[in-house]
Amino acid sequence: MVDCKQQKGGWECGYMVLQHMFDFVNLYQNQFPDEVSKIYLFINLLLNCLFFFKT
């Protein structure tokens, strides 16, 4: 099996996509213009909401 992040059930698909987007933006945020920082904040908000509704 490939050693990478994978969803374990059916509902995590959206969460996994957002998590990968968050990780990508977080890793390369210094290379993005200021406009992308708004996207970073939006993704962070979405991840927090998904985590809240998951519990």
Biopython code that builds the backbone (N, CA, C, O; Angstrom):
import numpy as np
from Bio.PDB.StructureBuilder import StructureBuilder

atoms = [
    (1, "MET", "N", (0.845, -1.177, 0.000)),
    (1, "MET", "CA", (0.000, 0.000, 0.000)),
    (1, "MET", "C", (0.892, 1.242, 0.000)),
    (1, "MET", "O", (1.962, 1.254, 0.609)),
    (2, "VAL", "N", (0.443, 2.263, -0.678)),
    (2, "VAL", "CA", (1.176, 3.524, -0.761)),
    (2, "VAL", "C", (1.142, 4.218, 0.593)),
    (2, "VAL", "O", (0.106, 4.245, 1.257)),
    (3, "ASP", "N", (2.273, 4.775, 0.997)),
    (3, "ASP", "CA", (2.361, 5.466, 2.288)),
    (3, "ASP", "C", (1.972, 6.933, 2.111)),
    (3, "ASP", "O", (2.833, 7.797, 1.942)),
    (4, "CYS", "N", (0.670, 7.204, 2.150)),
    (4, "CYS", "CA", (0.168, 8.575, 2.030)),
    (4, "CYS", "C", (-1.131, 8.691, 2.822)),
    (4, "CYS", "O", (-1.702, 7.692, 3.257)),
    (5, "LYS", "N", (-1.580, 9.920, 2.999)),
    (5, "LYS", "CA", (-2.836, 10.145, 3.715)),
    (5, "LYS", "C", (-3.988, 9.606, 2.890)),
    (5, "LYS", "O", (-4.076, 9.863, 1.689)),
    (6, "GLN", "N", (-4.871, 8.857, 3.536)),
    (6, "GLN", "CA", (-6.027, 8.297, 2.859)),
    (6, "GLN", "C", (-7.234, 8.375, 3.773)),
    (6, "GLN", "O", (-7.119, 8.301, 4.996)),
    (7, "GLN", "N", (-8.403, 8.526, 3.147)),
    (7, "GLN", "CA", (-9.623, 8.543, 3.939)),
    (7, "GLN", "C", (-9.980, 7.128, 4.350)),
    (7, "GLN", "O", (-9.708, 6.173, 3.622)),
    (8, "LYS", "N", (-10.586, 6.999, 5.513)),
    (8, "LYS", "CA", (-10.924, 5.673, 6.031)),
    (8, "LYS", "C", (-12.387, 5.324, 5.823)),
    (8, "LYS", "O", (-12.754, 4.149, 5.847)),
    (9, "GLY", "N", (-13.226, 6.331, 5.619)),
    (9, "GLY", "CA", (-14.644, 6.087, 5.429)),
    (9, "GLY", "C", (-15.158, 6.850, 4.228)),
    (9, "GLY", "O", (-14.391, 7.212, 3.336)),
    (10, "GLY", "N", (-16.460, 7.095, 4.204)),
    (10, "GLY", "CA", (-17.047, 7.773, 3.064)),
    (10, "GLY", "C", (-17.150, 9.274, 3.197)),
    (10, "GLY", "O", (-17.039, 9.991, 2.202)),
    (11, "TRP", "N", (-17.358, 9.763, 4.400)),
    (11, "TRP", "CA", (-17.611, 11.193, 4.575)),
    (11, "TRP", "C", (-16.340, 12.023, 4.601)),
    (11, "TRP", "O", (-16.417, 13.243, 4.454)),
    (12, "GLU", "N", (-15.173, 11.414, 4.782)),
    (12, "GLU", "CA", (-13.934, 12.165, 4.940)),
    (12, "GLU", "C", (-13.389, 12.738, 3.640)),
    (12, "GLU", "O", (-12.399, 13.467, 3.676)),
    (13, "CYS", "N", (-13.984, 12.443, 2.508)),
    (13, "CYS", "CA", (-13.457, 12.883, 1.217)),
    (13, "CYS", "C", (-13.265, 14.399, 1.183)),
    (13, "CYS", "O", (-12.177, 14.873, 0.854)),
    (14, "GLY", "N", (-14.294, 15.156, 1.515)),
    (14, "GLY", "CA", (-14.185, 16.615, 1.531)),
    (14, "GLY", "C", (-13.170, 17.090, 2.543)),
    (14, "GLY", "O", (-12.433, 18.044, 2.294)),
    (15, "TYR", "N", (-13.130, 16.432, 3.673)),
    (15, "TYR", "CA", (-12.160, 16.801, 4.702)),
    (15, "TYR", "C", (-10.740, 16.569, 4.204)),
    (15, "TYR", "O", (-9.866, 17.409, 4.418)),
    (16, "MET", "N", (-10.501, 15.444, 3.543)),
    (16, "MET", "CA", (-9.157, 15.138, 3.045)),
    (16, "MET", "C", (-8.726, 16.148, 1.990)),
    (16, "MET", "O", (-7.574, 16.582, 1.987)),
    (17, "VAL", "N", (-9.636, 16.527, 1.093)),
    (17, "VAL", "CA", (-9.310, 17.530, 0.070)),
    (17, "VAL", "C", (-8.939, 18.840, 0.736)),
    (17, "VAL", "O", (-7.923, 19.445, 0.393)),
    (18, "LEU", "N", (-9.754, 19.288, 1.686)),
    (18, "LEU", "CA", (-9.464, 20.542, 2.383)),
    (18, "LEU", "C", (-8.181, 20.449, 3.195)),
    (18, "LEU", "O", (-7.428, 21.420, 3.276)),
    (19, "GLN", "N", (-7.924, 19.300, 3.794)),
    (19, "GLN", "CA", (-6.695, 19.135, 4.570)),
    (19, "GLN", "C", (-5.468, 19.246, 3.673)),
    (19, "GLN", "O", (-4.480, 19.878, 4.048)),
    (20, "HIS", "N", (-5.525, 18.635, 2.490)),
    (20, "HIS", "CA", (-4.397, 18.728, 1.559)),
    (20, "HIS", "C", (-4.225, 20.161, 1.053)),
    (20, "HIS", "O", (-3.097, 20.629, 0.899)),
    (21, "MET", "N", (-5.330, 20.858, 0.796)),
    (21, "MET", "CA", (-5.240, 22.263, 0.392)),
    (21, "MET", "C", (-4.615, 23.091, 1.507)),
    (21, "MET", "O", (-3.755, 23.935, 1.257)),
    (22, "PHE", "N", (-5.048, 22.847, 2.723)),
    (22, "PHE", "CA", (-4.513, 23.569, 3.875)),
    (22, "PHE", "C", (-3.013, 23.310, 4.026)),
    (22, "PHE", "O", (-2.234, 24.242, 4.225)),
    (23, "ASP", "N", (-2.617, 22.047, 3.930)),
    (23, "ASP", "CA", (-1.200, 21.695, 4.052)),
    (23, "ASP", "C", (-0.370, 22.354, 2.956)),
    (23, "ASP", "O", (0.723, 22.856, 3.219)),
    (24, "PHE", "N", (-0.887, 22.355, 1.724)),
    (24, "PHE", "CA", (-0.171, 22.960, 0.600)),
    (24, "PHE", "C", (0.016, 24.455, 0.814)),
    (24, "PHE", "O", (1.118, 24.980, 0.653)),
    (25, "VAL", "N", (-1.068, 25.137, 1.176)),
    (25, "VAL", "CA", (-0.988, 26.584, 1.394)),
    (25, "VAL", "C", (-0.094, 26.888, 2.583)),
    (25, "VAL", "O", (0.686, 27.840, 2.542)),
    (26, "ASN", "N", (-0.194, 26.104, 3.630)),
    (26, "ASN", "CA", (0.629, 26.321, 4.815)),
    (26, "ASN", "C", (2.115, 26.137, 4.496)),
    (26, "ASN", "O", (2.957, 26.875, 5.008)),
    (27, "LEU", "N", (2.432, 25.162, 3.658)),
    (27, "LEU", "CA", (3.825, 24.884, 3.310)),
    (27, "LEU", "C", (4.422, 25.971, 2.417)),
    (27, "LEU", "O", (5.582, 26.347, 2.585)),
    (28, "TYR", "N", (3.625, 26.478, 1.462)),
    (28, "TYR", "CA", (4.141, 27.425, 0.476)),
    (28, "TYR", "C", (3.617, 28.844, 0.661)),
    (28, "TYR", "O", (3.682, 29.642, -0.274)),
    (29, "GLN", "N", (3.102, 29.178, 1.837)),
    (29, "GLN", "CA", (2.452, 30.474, 2.020)),
    (29, "GLN", "C", (3.383, 31.663, 1.796)),
    (29, "GLN", "O", (2.916, 32.728, 1.392)),
    (30, "ASN", "N", (4.673, 31.517, 2.042)),
    (30, "ASN", "CA", (5.595, 32.633, 1.840)),
    (30, "ASN", "C", (5.822, 32.941, 0.368)),
    (30, "ASN", "O", (6.302, 34.024, 0.031)),
    (31, "GLN", "N", (5.487, 32.011, -0.506)),
    (31, "GLN", "CA", (5.668, 32.210, -1.937)),
    (31, "GLN", "C", (4.417, 32.783, -2.604)),
    (31, "GLN", "O", (4.459, 33.139, -3.782)),
    (32, "PHE", "N", (3.315, 32.877, -1.875)),
    (32, "PHE", "CA", (2.067, 33.380, -2.438)),
    (32, "PHE", "C", (1.921, 34.880, -2.198)),
    (32, "PHE", "O", (2.460, 35.407, -1.225)),
    (33, "PRO", "N", (1.202, 35.562, -3.071)),
    (33, "PRO", "CA", (0.901, 36.980, -2.815)),
    (33, "PRO", "C", (-0.114, 37.120, -1.679)),
    (33, "PRO", "O", (-0.670, 36.127, -1.209)),
    (34, "ASP", "N", (-0.347, 38.333, -1.252)),
    (34, "ASP", "CA", (-1.258, 38.591, -0.131)),
    (34, "ASP", "C", (-2.677, 38.093, -0.380)),
    (34, "ASP", "O", (-3.375, 37.719, 0.563)),
    (35, "GLU", "N", (-3.106, 38.085, -1.623)),
    (35, "GLU", "CA", (-4.462, 37.656, -1.943)),
    (35, "GLU", "C", (-4.697, 36.205, -1.530)),
    (35, "GLU", "O", (-5.805, 35.852, -1.126)),
    (36, "VAL", "N", (-3.692, 35.379, -1.624)),
    (36, "VAL", "CA", (-3.835, 33.965, -1.287)),
    (36, "VAL", "C", (-3.984, 33.775, 0.214)),
    (36, "VAL", "O", (-4.541, 32.769, 0.652)),
    (37, "SER", "N", (-3.499, 34.718, 1.011)),
    (37, "SER", "CA", (-3.648, 34.589, 2.459)),
    (37, "SER", "C", (-5.120, 34.575, 2.853)),
    (37, "SER", "O", (-5.482, 33.984, 3.871)),
    (38, "LYS", "N", (-5.972, 35.219, 2.060)),
    (38, "LYS", "CA", (-7.412, 35.171, 2.316)),
    (38, "LYS", "C", (-7.934, 33.752, 2.094)),
    (38, "LYS", "O", (-8.796, 33.281, 2.835)),
    (39, "ILE", "N", (-7.413, 33.077, 1.080)),
    (39, "ILE", "CA", (-7.803, 31.694, 0.821)),
    (39, "ILE", "C", (-7.359, 30.808, 1.980)),
    (39, "ILE", "O", (-8.100, 29.923, 2.409)),
    (40, "TYR", "N", (-6.160, 31.044, 2.480)),
    (40, "TYR", "CA", (-5.641, 30.291, 3.629)),
    (40, "TYR", "C", (-6.592, 30.425, 4.821)),
    (40, "TYR", "O", (-6.923, 29.431, 5.468)),
    (41, "LEU", "N", (-7.025, 31.638, 5.105)),
    (41, "LEU", "CA", (-7.942, 31.858, 6.222)),
    (41, "LEU", "C", (-9.275, 31.154, 5.982)),
    (41, "LEU", "O", (-9.861, 30.592, 6.907)),
    (42, "PHE", "N", (-9.752, 31.187, 4.736)),
    (42, "PHE", "CA", (-11.011, 30.539, 4.394)),
    (42, "PHE", "C", (-10.910, 29.022, 4.568)),
    (42, "PHE", "O", (-11.816, 28.403, 5.126)),
    (43, "ILE", "N", (-9.824, 28.426, 4.097)),
    (43, "ILE", "CA", (-9.630, 26.981, 4.240)),
    (43, "ILE", "C", (-9.533, 26.607, 5.713)),
    (43, "ILE", "O", (-10.096, 25.600, 6.143)),
    (44, "ASN", "N", (-8.822, 27.416, 6.479)),
    (44, "ASN", "CA", (-8.698, 27.159, 7.911)),
    (44, "ASN", "C", (-10.071, 27.196, 8.580)),
    (44, "ASN", "O", (-10.371, 26.356, 9.428)),
    (45, "LEU", "N", (-10.894, 28.155, 8.206)),
    (45, "LEU", "CA", (-12.249, 28.249, 8.743)),
    (45, "LEU", "C", (-13.061, 27.013, 8.374)),
    (45, "LEU", "O", (-13.761, 26.457, 9.220)),
    (46, "LEU", "N", (-12.975, 26.576, 7.110)),
    (46, "LEU", "CA", (-13.713, 25.388, 6.682)),
    (46, "LEU", "C", (-13.264, 24.140, 7.435)),
    (46, "LEU", "O", (-14.092, 23.328, 7.848)),
    (47, "LEU", "N", (-11.962, 23.988, 7.612)),
    (47, "LEU", "CA", (-11.458, 22.826, 8.351)),
    (47, "LEU", "C", (-11.934, 22.840, 9.796)),
    (47, "LEU", "O", (-12.291, 21.798, 10.346)),
    (48, "ASN", "N", (-11.938, 24.006, 10.405)),
    (48, "ASN", "CA", (-12.426, 24.107, 11.781)),
    (48, "ASN", "C", (-13.901, 23.749, 11.863)),
    (48, "ASN", "O", (-14.326, 23.084, 12.808)),
    (49, "CYS", "N", (-14.686, 24.184, 10.882)),
    (49, "CYS", "CA", (-16.114, 23.852, 10.868)),
    (49, "CYS", "C", (-16.317, 22.351, 10.681)),
    (49, "CYS", "O", (-17.139, 21.746, 11.369)),
    (50, "LEU", "N", (-15.571, 21.747, 9.751)),
    (50, "LEU", "CA", (-15.699, 20.302, 9.537)),
    (50, "LEU", "C", (-15.313, 19.524, 10.782)),
    (50, "LEU", "O", (-15.976, 18.550, 11.138)),
    (51, "PHE", "N", (-14.250, 19.946, 11.442)),
    (51, "PHE", "CA", (-13.822, 19.270, 12.662)),
    (51, "PHE", "C", (-14.884, 19.413, 13.745)),
    (51, "PHE", "O", (-15.146, 18.462, 14.481)),
    (52, "PHE", "N", (-15.502, 20.597, 13.852)),
    (52, "PHE", "CA", (-16.530, 20.842, 14.857)),
    (52, "PHE", "C", (-17.727, 19.928, 14.632)),
    (52, "PHE", "O", (-18.239, 19.334, 15.582)),
    (53, "PHE", "N", (-18.183, 19.806, 13.373)),
    (53, "PHE", "CA", (-19.352, 18.986, 13.088)),
    (53, "PHE", "C", (-19.038, 17.494, 13.134)),
    (53, "PHE", "O", (-19.942, 16.673, 13.288)),
    (54, "LYS", "N", (-17.759, 17.140, 13.000)),
    (54, "LYS", "CA", (-17.363, 15.730, 13.065)),
    (54, "LYS", "C", (-17.518, 15.198, 14.481)),
    (54, "LYS", "O", (-17.904, 14.045, 14.670)),
    (55, "THR", "N", (-17.220, 16.032, 15.487)),
    (55, "THR", "CA", (-17.267, 15.585, 16.878)),
    (55, "THR", "C", (-18.652, 15.637, 17.448)),
    (55, "THR", "O", (-18.854, 15.291, 18.612)),
]
sb = StructureBuilder()
sb.init_structure("model")
sb.init_model(0)
sb.init_chain("A")
sb.init_seg("    ")
for serial, (resi, resn, name, xyz) in enumerate(atoms, 1):
    if name == "N":
        sb.init_residue(resn, " ", resi, " ")
    sb.init_atom(name, np.array(xyz, "f"), 0.0, 1.0, " ", f" {name:<3s}", serial, name[0])
structure = sb.get_structure()
